Amino acid sequence: MGALLAPAAASFFARRSAILDGMLSRELSCKACGWRTVCGLPDLISRLRLVGVLRRAAEPAAGLVAELLPDAVGRMTCPRCKEIGLTAAEVEPDDDADDWLAAVLCERCRKPIPPERLEALPGAKRCVACQGESEAPGDDDALEPDFCPKCGALVELRVSRGGGLTRYRQFCTAGCRI
């Protein structure tokens, strides 16, 4: 029975080490100038090597890096102010990390549409200011964006000069030939 547990325990610890390798990250900061950065495992290893730790280990485990970091962080130098003595803190997992990816951009000004507007009008393609300008009476058709007939991306008007003439051509922002 003991022989059966040893390989299972070894594989458990190997999987645990692999998980830690992917998850190890620390926030390094300088008290003197306020500089901050979040470092993953490869960056932490290179910073530990710069202060003389991990000279022999080609690919150290995350557990070893986590164990050596608290002692070595006091000898690390700030890249901004060159002050010796950084501090390390664990990075808090952010549950809303993917929310910034879900931002909907205004099709006219390319700024994020406020979430309140998207809650009220889920199909909104423009921010309040751009929608108001497009609905205002007058000749604002020049401000309306043009879209590529092939892919639907925005079309830009670019100047091409040659032979003393100035020409204006439309180019698709996605790279289609119009």
N, C-alpha and C positions, 0 to 999 in steps of 0.2 A: 504494500500500500504506500509506503514511504517513497519507493521508486517512482510511483505514478504521480505523486504530488510534486516532486522536484521539477520535472519538465513543465508541468502546468504552471507552477509558481514562476519558473524562469520565463515562460512566454508571457505571463501576466506582467512581470516587471519590464520585459522588453516592450510590450505594448504601451505600458504606462510611461516609459522613457520616451517613446516615439510621440506620444500625445503631448508630453511636457515640452519636447523640442519645438513643436509647432506653436505652443501657447506662451512660451516664456517671453515676456516683454516688461520693460521697466521704463519709468519716466525719470530721466536724468535732468537735474536743474542746478543752476548756479545761484547762490544766495547773493553774490555781489552785484551781478548785473541783471538777474531775472531771466536769463536764457533757459529754455526748456526744449527737450526733444524726447520722443518716445522711441526706444530702441528695441528691436527684435533680437533674436538669438544671434544671428550673424554679426550684427553691429556690436552687440555686447562682447562677443568673442574678440573682435578686432580692437575694441577699446581696452579690454583686459590685456591683450598682447602689447599694446602701446605702453602700459605701465609696468611691463615685465612679468606678467602672470601668463600662464598657458604657453610657454615657449615650446614645449615638447609635444603637446597634444595636438594632433592634426585636426580632429573633429571631436571636441569635447562634448560630453552629454550635458543636457540642460541642467540636470541636478548639480553637476560640478560647477557650472557657470553661476548658478543661483547661490551656491555656497561660497564661492570666492568673491562675488561682487560686493557684498557689504564691507569687506576689509579693504578692497582695492579702490572703491569709489572715492575715498578721501584723498587718493593720490592722483586722480584724474584731473586734467586741465580743461578749463572752459575755453571753447574755441572762439568766443567773442571777446572776453576781457583778459584771457590768459591767466586767470586766477586759479590756484590749485585748491581742490577740495569741492567736489560736486556732491550732491545728495541724490539718492535713488529712492524711488517710491514705486509701489506696485501700481499697475494701470488698472483702473476700475473698469470692469466690463460695461459697455454702454448698450442698453437695450434698444435705444433709438438710433443706433449707428447707421441703419439702412434708410432712415427717413430722409436724409439729405439726397439720396439717390432718387427718391420718388418725387422730387420737385418738378412741377410742370412749368415750362418757360413760356412766356408770352410770345406769340408768333410774330409780333411787330417789334417790340423793343428788346426781346430776348432776356428779360429780367424774370425772376421767379414770381409766379402768381401766388398771392397770399392764400394759405390753407383755408381761411374763413370763406373766401370767395369760392374755392373749389368745393367746400362742403355745401354751400348754398346752390351753386351751379356746377355740378360735376363735369359737364362737358365744356366748360369755359376754356377758350383758346387764347384769350387776351386778358391783361390786367384791367383794372377799373379805368385808369387814365387813358389807355389806348382804345378801349371800347367806347369811352365817352367821346374821344376825338373822332372816331370813325362814324359815330351816330350823329355828330353835330352837323347842322346844315352848312353847306358851302362846298367849295372845290377842294376837298381833301383827298381826292382820288390819287394824287401823286404820292401820298403817304401810305397807300395800301400796298402790301407786299405782293409780288408776283411769285408764282409757283411754277416749278418745272413741269411740263406736260408729261414727261416720261416717268419721273420718280416722285414728284410731289414736294421736293425740297425747295427751299427759298432760292430765288434767282437774284443775283447781284448785277448791277449796271456798272461796267468798268470802262475806263478810258483807254483807248489804244491809239497811239500816235504814230504816224509814219508818213513820210513824204510831205510834211507840212500840213497835213489834214488831221483834224481831231475826230476820231470816230468813237461811238459809244456802242458797246456790245453787251449782250446779256450772257451771264455765265451761271450755270447751276452750282450751288455750293456743295453738292454731293459729288460733282465731277462729271455729270452727264454732258454730252455734246448736244447743244440745242440748235 
